[in-house]
């Protein structure tokens, strides 16, 4: 797949809307919260690599 960095823009129930930090003009990515670290909140930064999201900052 690839290596990407995202910002959590909105949490909507069981899903989170993520913005790709390298391509902010792209559409937001909708991801099931079950695939994300539990402690995320709006404004959190995530790193995606090898099919895994890790929290990198607030």
PDB file of N, CA, C and O in Angstrom, chain B, residues numbered from 101:
ATOM      1  N   UNK B 101       0.836  -1.186   0.000  1.00  0.00           N
ATOM      2  CA  UNK B 101       0.000   0.000   0.000  1.00  0.00           C
ATOM      3  C   UNK B 101       0.873   1.239   0.000  1.00  0.00           C
ATOM      4  O   UNK B 101       1.112   1.837  -1.049  1.00  0.00           O
ATOM      5  N   UNK B 102       1.343   1.620   1.157  1.00  0.00           N
ATOM      6  CA  UNK B 102       2.142   2.823   1.239  1.00  0.00           C
ATOM      7  C   UNK B 102       2.252   3.294   2.669  1.00  0.00           C
ATOM      8  O   UNK B 102       1.735   2.678   3.600  1.00  0.00           O
ATOM      9  N   UNK B 103       2.942   4.406   2.810  1.00  0.00           N
ATOM     10  CA  UNK B 103       3.124   5.028   4.117  1.00  0.00           C
ATOM     11  C   UNK B 103       2.481   6.404   4.041  1.00  0.00           C
ATOM     12  O   UNK B 103       2.798   7.198   3.156  1.00  0.00           O
ATOM     13  N   UNK B 104       1.569   6.684   4.980  1.00  0.00           N
ATOM     14  CA  UNK B 104       0.831   7.940   4.965  1.00  0.00           C
ATOM     15  C   UNK B 104       0.712   8.487   6.374  1.00  0.00           C
ATOM     16  O   UNK B 104       0.777   7.745   7.354  1.00  0.00           O
ATOM     17  N   UNK B 105       0.537   9.805   6.460  1.00  0.00           N
ATOM     18  CA  UNK B 105       0.248  10.468   7.725  1.00  0.00           C
ATOM     19  C   UNK B 105      -1.090  11.176   7.583  1.00  0.00           C
ATOM     20  O   UNK B 105      -1.368  11.813   6.568  1.00  0.00           O
ATOM     21  N   UNK B 106      -1.917  11.051   8.624  1.00  0.00           N
ATOM     22  CA  UNK B 106      -3.271  11.587   8.595  1.00  0.00           C
ATOM     23  C   UNK B 106      -3.544  12.420   9.835  1.00  0.00           C
ATOM     24  O   UNK B 106      -2.879  12.285  10.862  1.00  0.00           O
ATOM     25  N   UNK B 107      -4.549  13.290   9.709  1.00  0.00           N
ATOM     26  CA  UNK B 107      -5.105  14.007  10.850  1.00  0.00           C
ATOM     27  C   UNK B 107      -6.567  13.607  10.967  1.00  0.00           C
ATOM     28  O   UNK B 107      -7.281  13.539   9.966  1.00  0.00           O
ATOM     29  N   UNK B 108      -7.016  13.340  12.200  1.00  0.00           N
ATOM     30  CA  UNK B 108      -8.422  13.022  12.436  1.00  0.00           C
ATOM     31  C   UNK B 108      -9.195  14.339  12.393  1.00  0.00           C
ATOM     32  O   UNK B 108      -9.016  15.203  13.252  1.00  0.00           O
ATOM     33  N   UNK B 109     -10.045  14.482  11.398  1.00  0.00           N
ATOM     34  CA  UNK B 109     -10.817  15.710  11.226  1.00  0.00           C
ATOM     35  C   UNK B 109     -12.128  15.650  11.996  1.00  0.00           C
ATOM     36  O   UNK B 109     -12.536  16.629  12.619  1.00  0.00           O
ATOM     37  N   UNK B 110     -12.787  14.488  11.948  1.00  0.00           N
ATOM     38  CA  UNK B 110     -14.085  14.346  12.604  1.00  0.00           C
ATOM     39  C   UNK B 110     -14.281  12.897  13.024  1.00  0.00           C
ATOM     40  O   UNK B 110     -13.906  11.971  12.304  1.00  0.00           O
ATOM     41  N   UNK B 111     -14.873  12.715  14.200  1.00  0.00           N
ATOM     42  CA  UNK B 111     -15.283  11.388  14.647  1.00  0.00           C
ATOM     43  C   UNK B 111     -16.799  11.362  14.576  1.00  0.00           C
ATOM     44  O   UNK B 111     -17.481  12.219  15.139  1.00  0.00           O
ATOM     45  N   UNK B 112     -17.314  10.359  13.873  1.00  0.00           N
ATOM     46  CA  UNK B 112     -18.749  10.257  13.619  1.00  0.00           C
ATOM     47  C   UNK B 112     -19.197   8.842  13.970  1.00  0.00           C
ATOM     48  O   UNK B 112     -19.230   7.962  13.110  1.00  0.00           O
ATOM     49  N   UNK B 113     -19.539   8.632  15.239  1.00  0.00           N
ATOM     50  CA  UNK B 113     -19.967   7.302  15.673  1.00  0.00           C
ATOM     51  C   UNK B 113     -18.839   6.291  15.570  1.00  0.00           C
ATOM     52  O   UNK B 113     -17.796   6.444  16.206  1.00  0.00           O
ATOM     53  N   UNK B 114     -19.052   5.258  14.768  1.00  0.00           N
ATOM     54  CA  UNK B 114     -18.070   4.183  14.611  1.00  0.00           C
ATOM     55  C   UNK B 114     -17.033   4.471  13.538  1.00  0.00           C
ATOM     56  O   UNK B 114     -16.235   3.596  13.200  1.00  0.00           O
ATOM     57  N   UNK B 115     -17.031   5.675  13.002  1.00  0.00           N
ATOM     58  CA  UNK B 115     -16.115   6.021  11.910  1.00  0.00           C
ATOM     59  C   UNK B 115     -15.371   7.312  12.213  1.00  0.00           C
ATOM     60  O   UNK B 115     -15.832   8.149  12.989  1.00  0.00           O
ATOM     61  N   UNK B 116     -14.207   7.455  11.581  1.00  0.00           N
ATOM     62  CA  UNK B 116     -13.426   8.688  11.687  1.00  0.00           C
ATOM     63  C   UNK B 116     -13.108   9.172  10.277  1.00  0.00           C
ATOM     64  O   UNK B 116     -12.826   8.375   9.382  1.00  0.00           O
ATOM     65  N   UNK B 117     -13.159  10.474  10.093  1.00  0.00           N
ATOM     66  CA  UNK B 117     -12.819  11.102   8.819  1.00  0.00           C
ATOM     67  C   UNK B 117     -11.377  11.592   8.930  1.00  0.00           C
ATOM     68  O   UNK B 117     -11.053  12.404   9.797  1.00  0.00           O
ATOM     69  N   UNK B 118     -10.513  11.092   8.042  1.00  0.00           N
ATOM     70  CA  UNK B 118      -9.085  11.405   8.097  1.00  0.00           C
ATOM     71  C   UNK B 118      -8.653  12.233   6.895  1.00  0.00           C
ATOM     72  O   UNK B 118      -9.098  11.994   5.773  1.00  0.00           O
ATOM     73  N   UNK B 119      -7.776  13.214   7.143  1.00  0.00           N
ATOM     74  CA  UNK B 119      -7.187  14.016   6.068  1.00  0.00           C
ATOM     75  C   UNK B 119      -5.742  13.584   5.879  1.00  0.00           C
ATOM     76  O   UNK B 119      -4.968  13.530   6.835  1.00  0.00           O
ATOM     77  N   UNK B 120      -5.385  13.275   4.633  1.00  0.00           N
ATOM     78  CA  UNK B 120      -4.006  12.925   4.291  1.00  0.00           C
ATOM     79  C   UNK B 120      -3.172  14.203   4.382  1.00  0.00           C
ATOM     80  O   UNK B 120      -3.446  15.168   3.669  1.00  0.00           O
ATOM     81  N   UNK B 121      -2.170  14.221   5.242  1.00  0.00           N
ATOM     82  CA  UNK B 121      -1.378  15.435   5.456  1.00  0.00           C
ATOM     83  C   UNK B 121      -0.485  15.776   4.267  1.00  0.00           C
ATOM     84  O   UNK B 121      -0.116  16.936   4.085  1.00  0.00           O
ATOM     85  N   UNK B 122      -0.136  14.782   3.461  1.00  0.00           N
ATOM     86  CA  UNK B 122       0.683  15.042   2.277  1.00  0.00           C
ATOM     87  C   UNK B 122      -0.149  15.526   1.095  1.00  0.00           C
ATOM     88  O   UNK B 122       0.380  16.149   0.175  1.00  0.00           O
ATOM     89  N   UNK B 123      -1.444  15.244   1.119  1.00  0.00           N
ATOM     90  CA  UNK B 123      -2.345  15.627   0.023  1.00  0.00           C
ATOM     91  C   UNK B 123      -3.656  16.159   0.605  1.00  0.00           C
ATOM     92  O   UNK B 123      -4.701  15.528   0.450  1.00  0.00           O
ATOM     93  N   UNK B 124      -3.607  17.314   1.271  1.00  0.00           N
ATOM     94  CA  UNK B 124      -4.797  17.829   1.951  1.00  0.00           C
ATOM     95  C   UNK B 124      -5.957  18.162   1.017  1.00  0.00           C
ATOM     96  O   UNK B 124      -7.097  18.287   1.463  1.00  0.00           O
ATOM     97  N   UNK B 125      -5.672  18.304  -0.276  1.00  0.00           N
ATOM     98  CA  UNK B 125      -6.746  18.614  -1.224  1.00  0.00           C
ATOM     99  C   UNK B 125      -7.577  17.381  -1.579  1.00  0.00           C
ATOM    100  O   UNK B 125      -8.662  17.516  -2.145  1.00  0.00           O
ATOM    101  N   UNK B 126      -7.088  16.187  -1.258  1.00  0.00           N
ATOM    102  CA  UNK B 126      -7.835  14.952  -1.532  1.00  0.00           C
ATOM    103  C   UNK B 126      -9.069  14.863  -0.639  1.00  0.00           C
ATOM    104  O   UNK B 126      -9.165  15.543   0.384  1.00  0.00           O
ATOM    105  N   UNK B 127     -10.015  14.008  -1.048  1.00  0.00           N
ATOM    106  CA  UNK B 127     -11.192  13.748  -0.229  1.00  0.00           C
ATOM    107  C   UNK B 127     -10.779  13.148   1.104  1.00  0.00           C
ATOM    108  O   UNK B 127      -9.748  12.482   1.205  1.00  0.00           O
ATOM    109  N   UNK B 128     -11.594  13.389   2.130  1.00  0.00           N
ATOM    110  CA  UNK B 128     -11.334  12.770   3.422  1.00  0.00           C
ATOM    111  C   UNK B 128     -11.529  11.265   3.304  1.00  0.00           C
ATOM    112  O   UNK B 128     -12.362  10.791   2.531  1.00  0.00           O
ATOM    113  N   UNK B 129     -10.754  10.526   4.077  1.00  0.00           N
ATOM    114  CA  UNK B 129     -10.836   9.064   4.081  1.00  0.00           C
ATOM    115  C   UNK B 129     -11.697   8.644   5.268  1.00  0.00           C
ATOM    116  O   UNK B 129     -11.458   9.077   6.395  1.00  0.00           O
ATOM    117  N   UNK B 130     -12.689   7.810   5.018  1.00  0.00           N
ATOM    118  CA  UNK B 130     -13.569   7.311   6.067  1.00  0.00           C
ATOM    119  C   UNK B 130     -13.046   5.956   6.538  1.00  0.00           C
ATOM    120  O   UNK B 130     -12.937   5.019   5.747  1.00  0.00           O
ATOM    121  N   UNK B 131     -12.721   5.853   7.834  1.00  0.00           N
ATOM    122  CA  UNK B 131     -12.112   4.639   8.382  1.00  0.00           C
ATOM    123  C   UNK B 131     -12.900   4.204   9.618  1.00  0.00           C
ATOM    124  O   UNK B 131     -13.257   5.031  10.457  1.00  0.00           O
ATOM    125  N   UNK B 132     -13.167   2.908   9.722  1.00  0.00           N
ATOM    126  CA  UNK B 132     -13.838   2.363  10.903  1.00  0.00           C
ATOM    127  C   UNK B 132     -12.956   2.562  12.131  1.00  0.00           C
ATOM    128  O   UNK B 132     -11.755   2.295  12.092  1.00  0.00           O
ATOM    129  N   UNK B 133     -13.553   3.028  13.212  1.00  0.00           N
ATOM    130  CA  UNK B 133     -12.777   3.281  14.436  1.00  0.00           C
ATOM    131  C   UNK B 133     -12.162   2.016  14.999  1.00  0.00           C
ATOM    132  O   UNK B 133     -11.172   2.087  15.727  1.00  0.00           O
ATOM    133  N   UNK B 134     -12.725   0.859  14.680  1.00  0.00           N
ATOM    134  CA  UNK B 134     -12.163  -0.409  15.156  1.00  0.00           C
ATOM    135  C   UNK B 134     -10.750  -0.632  14.618  1.00  0.00           C
ATOM    136  O   UNK B 134      -9.985  -1.400  15.201  1.00  0.00           O
ATOM    137  N   UNK B 135     -10.397   0.027  13.520  1.00  0.00           N
ATOM    138  CA  UNK B 135      -9.067  -0.111  12.921  1.00  0.00           C
ATOM    139  C   UNK B 135      -8.066   0.905  13.466  1.00  0.00           C
ATOM    140  O   UNK B 135      -6.877   0.839  13.154  1.00  0.00           O
ATOM    141  N   UNK B 136      -8.544   1.837  14.275  1.00  0.00           N
ATOM    142  CA  UNK B 136      -7.718   2.947  14.760  1.00  0.00           C
ATOM    143  C   UNK B 136      -7.414   2.788  16.248  1.00  0.00           C
ATOM    144  O   UNK B 136      -8.135   2.080  16.951  1.00  0.00           O
ATOM    145  N   UNK B 137      -6.354   3.440  16.739  1.00  0.00           N
ATOM    146  CA  UNK B 137      -6.080   3.405  18.180  1.00  0.00           C
ATOM    147  C   UNK B 137      -7.269   3.965  18.965  1.00  0.00           C
ATOM    148  O   UNK B 137      -7.879   4.947  18.543  1.00  0.00           O
ATOM    149  N   UNK B 138      -7.598   3.355  20.092  1.00  0.00           N
ATOM    150  CA  UNK B 138      -8.761   3.749  20.890  1.00  0.00           C
ATOM    151  C   UNK B 138      -8.705   5.191  21.362  1.00  0.00           C
ATOM    152  O   UNK B 138      -9.741   5.846  21.475  1.00  0.00           O
ATOM    153  N   UNK B 139      -7.514   5.691  21.639  1.00  0.00           N
ATOM    154  CA  UNK B 139      -7.381   7.010  22.265  1.00  0.00           C
ATOM    155  C   UNK B 139      -7.447   8.182  21.287  1.00  0.00           C
ATOM    156  O   UNK B 139      -7.187   9.318  21.685  1.00  0.00           O
ATOM    157  N   UNK B 140      -7.788   7.941  20.018  1.00  0.00           N
ATOM    158  CA  UNK B 140      -7.850   9.061  19.073  1.00  0.00           C
ATOM    159  C   UNK B 140      -8.946  10.041  19.467  1.00  0.00           C
ATOM    160  O   UNK B 140      -9.918   9.684  20.133  1.00  0.00           O
ATOM    161  N   UNK B 141      -8.762  11.277  19.041  1.00  0.00           N
ATOM    162  CA  UNK B 141      -9.770  12.321  19.172  1.00  0.00           C
ATOM    163  C   UNK B 141      -9.594  13.259  17.989  1.00  0.00           C
ATOM    164  O   UNK B 141      -8.596  13.181  17.273  1.00  0.00           O
ATOM    165  N   UNK B 142     -10.547  14.132  17.787  1.00  0.00           N
ATOM    166  CA  UNK B 142     -10.425  15.078  16.680  1.00  0.00           C
ATOM    167  C   UNK B 142      -9.157  15.897  16.869  1.00  0.00           C
ATOM    168  O   UNK B 142      -8.907  16.430  17.949  1.00  0.00           O
ATOM    169  N   UNK B 143      -8.363  15.991  15.814  1.00  0.00           N
ATOM    170  CA  UNK B 143      -7.089  16.691  15.874  1.00  0.00           C
ATOM    171  C   UNK B 143      -5.892  15.763  16.047  1.00  0.00           C
ATOM    172  O   UNK B 143      -4.750  16.191  15.878  1.00  0.00           O
ATOM    173  N   UNK B 144      -6.140  14.497  16.383  1.00  0.00           N
ATOM    174  CA  UNK B 144      -5.040  13.533  16.535  1.00  0.00           C
ATOM    175  C   UNK B 144      -4.342  13.316  15.202  1.00  0.00           C
ATOM    176  O   UNK B 144      -4.947  13.442  14.138  1.00  0.00           O
ATOM    177  N   UNK B 145      -3.060  12.987  15.279  1.00  0.00           N
ATOM    178  CA  UNK B 145      -2.268  12.656  14.085  1.00  0.00           C
ATOM    179  C   UNK B 145      -1.977  11.164  14.097  1.00  0.00           C
ATOM    180  O   UNK B 145      -1.647  10.590  15.134  1.00  0.00           O
ATOM    181  N   UNK B 146      -2.103  10.545  12.927  1.00  0.00           N
ATOM    182  CA  UNK B 146      -1.901   9.107  12.786  1.00  0.00           C
ATOM    183  C   UNK B 146      -0.889   8.815  11.695  1.00  0.00           C
ATOM    184  O   UNK B 146      -0.791   9.539  10.704  1.00  0.00           O
ATOM    185  N   UNK B 147      -0.143   7.749  11.893  1.00  0.00           N
ATOM    186  CA  UNK B 147       0.798   7.255  10.883  1.00  0.00           C
ATOM    187  C   UNK B 147       0.278   5.905  10.417  1.00  0.00           C
ATOM    188  O   UNK B 147      -0.072   5.057  11.238  1.00  0.00           O
ATOM    189  N   UNK B 148       0.225   5.698   9.098  1.00  0.00           N
ATOM    190  CA  UNK B 148      -0.265   4.447   8.526  1.00  0.00           C
ATOM    191  C   UNK B 148       0.862   3.758   7.776  1.00  0.00           C
ATOM    192  O   UNK B 148       1.479   4.337   6.881  1.00  0.00           O
ATOM    193  N   UNK B 149       1.120   2.511   8.157  1.00  0.00           N
ATOM    194  CA  UNK B 149       2.155   1.717   7.494  1.00  0.00           C
ATOM    195  C   UNK B 149       1.852   0.243   7.745  1.00  0.00           C
ATOM    196  O   UNK B 149       1.473  -0.137   8.853  1.00  0.00           O
ATOM    197  N   UNK B 150       2.020  -0.586   6.716  1.00  0.00           N
ATOM    198  CA  UNK B 150       1.807  -2.044   6.838  1.00  0.00           C
ATOM    199  C   UNK B 150       0.424  -2.368   7.415  1.00  0.00           C
ATOM    200  O   UNK B 150       0.298  -3.209   8.305  1.00  0.00           O
ATOM    201  N   UNK B 151      -0.611  -1.694   6.900  1.00  0.00           N
ATOM    202  CA  UNK B 151      -2.001  -1.937   7.299  1.00  0.00           C
ATOM    203  C   UNK B 151      -2.268  -1.642   8.769  1.00  0.00           C
ATOM    204  O   UNK B 151      -3.187  -2.213   9.354  1.00  0.00           O
ATOM    205  N   UNK B 152      -1.471  -0.749   9.379  1.00  0.00           N
ATOM    206  CA  UNK B 152      -1.636  -0.426  10.790  1.00  0.00           C
ATOM    207  C   UNK B 152      -1.546   1.080  11.005  1.00  0.00           C
ATOM    208  O   UNK B 152      -0.671   1.750  10.457  1.00  0.00           O
ATOM    209  N   UNK B 153      -2.476   1.604  11.822  1.00  0.00           N
ATOM    210  CA  UNK B 153      -2.472   3.013  12.195  1.00  0.00           C
ATOM    211  C   UNK B 153      -1.865   3.147  13.588  1.00  0.00           C
ATOM    212  O   UNK B 153      -2.217   2.395  14.497  1.00  0.00           O
ATOM    213  N   UNK B 154      -0.948   4.107  13.757  1.00  0.00           N
ATOM    214  CA  UNK B 154      -0.394   4.389  15.079  1.00  0.00           C
ATOM    215  C   UNK B 154      -0.549   5.876  15.369  1.00  0.00           C
ATOM    216  O   UNK B 154      -0.437   6.711  14.472  1.00  0.00           O
ATOM    217  N   UNK B 155      -0.804   6.191  16.618  1.00  0.00           N
ATOM    218  CA  UNK B 155      -0.979   7.568  17.062  1.00  0.00           C
ATOM    219  C   UNK B 155       0.385   8.232  17.164  1.00  0.00           C
ATOM    220  O   UNK B 155       1.290   7.708  17.815  1.00  0.00           O
ATOM    221  N   UNK B 156       0.534   9.398  16.514  1.00  0.00           N
ATOM    222  CA  UNK B 156       1.825  10.093  16.547  1.00  0.00           C
ATOM    223  C   UNK B 156       1.753  11.421  17.276  1.00  0.00           C
ATOM    224  O   UNK B 156       2.792  12.002  17.588  1.00  0.00           O
ATOM    225  N   UNK B 157       0.575  11.909  17.552  1.00  0.00           N
ATOM    226  CA  UNK B 157       0.467  13.176  18.265  1.00  0.00           C
ATOM    227  C   UNK B 157      -0.945  13.688  18.304  1.00  0.00           C
ATOM    228  O   UNK B 157      -1.848  13.137  17.674  1.00  0.00           O
ATOM    229  N   UNK B 158      -1.118  14.730  19.039  1.00  0.00           N
ATOM    230  CA  UNK B 158      -2.437  15.366  19.194  1.00  0.00           C
ATOM    231  C   UNK B 158      -2.622  16.391  18.153  1.00  0.00           C
ATOM    232  O   UNK B 158      -3.666  17.042  18.107  1.00  0.00           O
TER     233      UNK B 158
END
